[in-house]
Amino acid sequence: DVLFESLWNWMRYIVLGIMYVLYWINDLISNWGLSIIALSILVRIVIHPIAKKAIETQEKLTKLQNELQPKIDEIKKNYEGSEQSERILLLYEKYNTSPLATLKPLAALGIQIPIFIALFHLLGQTFDLKEASFFWIDSLAEPDKLFDIGVDIPFFGNYFNLLPVLMSLTNLLSIKVSSVSSDIEPNFKKNLGLWIMTLAFFLLFYSFPSGMVLYWTMANVLHLLYCLSKKDNSLKIF
C-alpha cells in the first residue's frame, strides 16, 4: 500500500503492474540481472508496434517536408500576408497533409512515456535488487563499480562504471546505423542533437543504480538490432 504512493494513482497502477511482471519473471529465472534483461525484451515486444509506427511516420513526413520546403520558401519569397498563407495552405492541401502532421510521431511516442516513467521508479526502488549481484556488479541497487580509479572525481566519484558507457555506445551506434540505413539524407543538426542527448543521459545515468542502467542498456541493444534489421533484411529479428 505504501509503494510508489507519491505517484498519481494511474501511474502507480502501471508501476505495480510492471513490478508484478518483473517478480513473476524472477520467480522463473531466479536471477535479477537476467530478469531485468527479460523485462526489457518483453517491454520492447509490447511497445514495438507503436515505436515502429512512429518511426515510419517520421520518415514519411521527413521525405514530404524535404519536398515541400523549397516550394514553401519560394512562396514566402514571392508573396506576403494573407496570400502567402493561403498559397502555403493550398500547397499542403495538394499534398494531402497539414502543418500539424509533424505532431503525429510525437503522439505515438507520447504513449510510451508513462511506461518509461514507471520503469524509472520501479528499478530505482525495488528493494530486492540491493542484495542482487550480476557478473561484476555486487549490487543492482548501486552503480556497477567495475574498478576503483583511485581518485575522487566530482560528479563521477571514485569508481569507473561500465554500464553507462555501454548504454551510450549502443545508443550512438543506433544513431549511426539509422543514418546509414535510412533513405533520407542524413541531417547533421538532428544527429548532433541526438549525440548531445546521449551525452546528457550518460552524465545523468552514470551514478544511477546499475539495475536501471542495465535495463536501458539492453533496450538500446534491442533498438540497435532493430536498426540493423532495417539495414539488412537477413538480420530481421522484430
C-alpha positions as CSV (number, residue, x, y, z in Angstrom):
1,D,0.0,0.0,0.0
2,V,2.9,2.4,0.6
3,L,4.9,1.6,-2.6
4,F,5.1,4.5,-5.0
5,E,2.4,6.4,-3.1
6,S,3.8,9.7,-4.3
7,L,2.7,8.9,-7.9
8,W,-0.6,9.6,-9.4
9,N,-2.9,6.6,-9.0
10,W,-3.0,5.7,-12.7
11,M,0.8,5.8,-12.9
12,R,1.1,3.8,-9.7
13,Y,-1.0,1.1,-11.1
14,I,1.3,0.9,-14.2
15,V,4.4,0.7,-11.9
16,L,2.8,-2.0,-9.8
17,G,1.7,-4.0,-12.9
18,I,5.2,-4.0,-14.3
19,M,6.5,-4.9,-10.8
20,Y,4.4,-8.0,-10.7
21,V,5.6,-9.0,-14.2
22,L,9.3,-8.4,-13.1
23,Y,8.8,-10.6,-9.9
24,W,7.0,-13.2,-11.9
25,I,9.9,-13.4,-14.4
26,N,12.4,-13.6,-11.5
27,D,10.4,-16.5,-9.9
28,L,11.0,-18.3,-13.2
29,I,14.7,-17.3,-13.8
30,S,15.9,-16.8,-10.2
31,N,18.4,-14.1,-11.3
32,W,17.6,-10.4,-11.0
33,G,20.0,-9.3,-13.7
34,L,18.6,-11.8,-16.3
35,S,15.1,-10.9,-15.1
36,I,15.7,-7.2,-15.9
37,I,17.0,-8.2,-19.3
38,A,14.0,-10.3,-20.0
39,L,11.7,-7.5,-18.8
40,S,13.4,-5.2,-21.3
41,I,12.8,-7.7,-24.1
42,L,9.2,-8.1,-23.1
43,V,8.5,-4.3,-22.9
44,R,10.2,-3.9,-26.3
45,I,7.9,-6.5,-27.8
46,V,4.9,-4.8,-26.3
47,I,5.7,-1.2,-27.5
48,H,7.4,-2.3,-30.8
49,P,4.2,-1.7,-32.9
50,I,3.9,1.8,-31.5
51,A,7.6,2.7,-31.9
52,K,7.7,1.2,-35.4
53,K,4.6,3.2,-36.5
54,A,6.2,6.4,-35.1
55,I,9.5,5.8,-36.9
56,E,7.7,5.0,-40.2
57,T,5.5,8.1,-39.9
58,Q,8.5,10.3,-39.1
59,E,10.4,9.0,-42.1
60,K,7.5,9.7,-44.4
61,L,7.0,13.2,-43.0
62,T,10.7,14.0,-43.4
63,K,10.6,13.0,-47.0
64,L,7.5,15.0,-47.6
65,Q,8.9,18.0,-45.8
66,N,12.1,17.9,-47.9
67,E,9.9,18.0,-51.0
68,L,7.7,20.8,-49.6
69,Q,10.2,23.1,-48.1
70,P,11.7,24.5,-51.3
71,K,8.2,25.3,-52.6
72,I,7.2,26.9,-49.3
73,D,10.4,29.0,-49.4
74,E,9.6,30.1,-52.9
75,I,6.1,31.1,-51.9
76,K,7.5,33.1,-48.9
77,K,9.9,34.8,-51.3
78,N,7.3,35.9,-53.8
79,Y,4.2,36.5,-51.7
80,E,3.3,38.2,-48.4
81,G,0.4,38.4,-45.9
82,S,-2.8,36.5,-46.4
83,E,-1.9,35.5,-50.0
84,Q,1.2,33.8,-48.7
85,S,-0.7,31.9,-46.0
86,E,-3.4,30.9,-48.5
87,R,-0.9,29.6,-51.0
88,I,1.0,27.6,-48.3
89,L,-2.3,26.0,-47.1
90,L,-3.2,25.2,-50.7
91,L,0.2,23.5,-51.1
92,Y,-0.3,21.4,-48.0
93,E,-3.8,20.5,-49.3
94,K,-2.4,19.5,-52.6
95,Y,0.0,17.0,-50.9
96,N,-2.8,15.8,-48.6
97,T,-1.1,16.9,-45.4
98,S,-1.0,19.8,-42.9
99,P,1.4,21.8,-40.8
100,L,0.3,19.8,-37.7
101,A,1.2,16.5,-39.4
102,T,4.6,16.6,-37.7
103,L,2.9,16.0,-34.3
104,K,1.8,12.5,-35.3
105,P,5.0,10.8,-34.4
106,L,5.2,12.7,-31.1
107,A,1.7,11.4,-30.2
108,A,2.8,7.8,-30.8
109,L,5.9,8.3,-28.8
110,G,4.0,10.0,-26.0
111,I,2.1,6.8,-25.3
112,Q,5.4,5.2,-24.3
113,I,6.3,7.9,-21.8
114,P,4.2,6.5,-18.9
115,I,6.0,3.1,-19.4
116,F,9.4,4.8,-19.2
117,I,8.5,6.7,-16.1
118,A,7.1,3.6,-14.5
119,L,10.3,1.6,-15.2
120,F,12.4,4.5,-13.8
121,H,10.5,4.4,-10.5
122,L,10.3,0.6,-10.3
123,L,14.0,-0.1,-11.0
124,G,15.1,2.7,-8.7
125,Q,13.0,1.4,-5.8
126,T,13.0,-2.4,-6.0
127,F,14.4,-3.4,-2.6
128,D,15.4,-6.9,-3.6
129,L,18.0,-5.5,-6.0
130,K,20.1,-4.3,-3.1
131,E,21.4,-7.9,-2.4
132,A,21.3,-8.9,-6.1
133,S,24.6,-9.4,-7.9
134,F,25.2,-9.8,-11.6
135,F,28.6,-10.6,-13.2
136,W,31.0,-7.9,-11.8
137,I,28.1,-6.0,-10.2
138,D,27.9,-6.5,-6.4
139,S,24.5,-4.8,-6.0
140,L,22.0,-3.9,-8.8
141,A,20.7,-1.2,-6.4
142,E,24.1,0.7,-6.7
143,P,26.3,1.8,-9.6
144,D,28.2,-1.2,-11.2
145,K,31.7,-0.1,-10.0
146,L,33.8,-2.0,-12.4
147,F,37.0,-0.8,-10.7
148,D,38.3,1.8,-8.3
149,I,40.1,4.6,-10.2
150,G,42.0,5.8,-7.1
151,V,40.8,9.4,-7.2
152,D,37.5,11.1,-6.4
153,I,36.3,12.9,-9.5
154,P,33.5,15.4,-8.9
155,F,30.1,14.1,-10.0
156,F,31.7,10.7,-11.2
157,G,33.0,9.6,-7.8
158,N,36.0,7.3,-7.4
159,Y,34.7,4.2,-9.4
160,F,34.6,3.6,-13.1
161,N,31.1,2.4,-14.1
162,L,31.0,0.4,-17.3
163,L,27.2,0.1,-17.9
164,P,26.6,3.8,-18.6
165,V,29.5,3.7,-21.2
166,L,27.9,0.6,-22.9
167,M,24.5,2.3,-22.8
168,S,25.9,5.4,-24.5
169,L,27.9,3.4,-27.1
170,T,24.9,1.3,-28.1
171,N,22.8,4.5,-28.5
172,L,25.5,6.1,-30.7
173,L,25.7,3.0,-32.8
174,S,21.9,3.1,-33.3
175,I,22.1,6.7,-34.5
176,K,25.0,5.8,-36.9
177,V,23.2,2.7,-38.3
178,S,19.9,4.6,-38.6
179,S,21.7,7.3,-40.6
180,V,23.3,4.8,-42.9
181,S,20.3,2.6,-43.5
182,S,17.8,5.4,-43.9
183,D,16.8,6.5,-47.4
184,I,16.6,10.1,-46.1
185,E,19.6,12.3,-46.4
186,P,21.4,12.5,-43.0
187,N,20.5,15.6,-41.0
188,F,23.6,16.8,-39.2
189,K,21.7,19.1,-36.9
190,K,19.3,16.3,-35.9
191,N,22.1,13.8,-35.3
192,L,24.0,16.4,-33.3
193,G,21.0,16.9,-31.1
194,L,20.8,13.1,-30.5
195,W,24.6,13.0,-29.7
196,I,24.1,15.8,-27.2
197,M,21.2,13.9,-25.7
198,T,23.2,10.8,-25.4
199,L,25.9,12.7,-23.6
200,A,23.3,14.1,-21.2
201,F,21.9,10.7,-20.5
202,F,25.4,9.3,-19.9
203,L,26.0,12.0,-17.3
204,L,22.6,11.6,-15.7
205,F,22.8,7.8,-15.6
206,Y,26.4,7.5,-14.5
207,S,25.6,7.3,-10.8
208,F,22.2,5.6,-11.1
209,P,21.6,2.1,-9.8
210,S,23.1,-0.5,-12.1
211,G,19.7,-2.4,-12.4
212,M,18.2,0.7,-14.0
213,V,21.2,1.3,-16.3
214,L,21.2,-2.4,-17.3
215,Y,17.6,-2.1,-18.4
216,W,18.3,0.9,-20.6
217,T,21.5,-0.7,-22.0
218,M,19.5,-3.7,-23.1
219,A,16.8,-1.5,-24.5
220,N,19.5,0.3,-26.6
221,V,20.9,-3.1,-27.8
222,L,17.4,-4.2,-28.9
223,H,16.9,-0.9,-30.8
224,L,20.3,-1.3,-32.4
225,L,19.3,-4.8,-33.6
226,Y,16.1,-3.3,-35.0
227,C,18.1,-0.7,-36.9
228,L,20.4,-3.4,-38.2
229,S,17.4,-5.5,-39.3
230,K,16.2,-2.5,-41.4
231,K,19.6,-2.2,-43.0
232,D,19.9,-5.9,-43.8
233,N,16.8,-8.0,-44.2
234,S,18.8,-11.1,-43.4
235,L,19.2,-9.8,-39.8
236,K,15.5,-9.3,-39.3
237,I,14.6,-10.1,-35.6
238,F,11.5,-8.0,-34.9
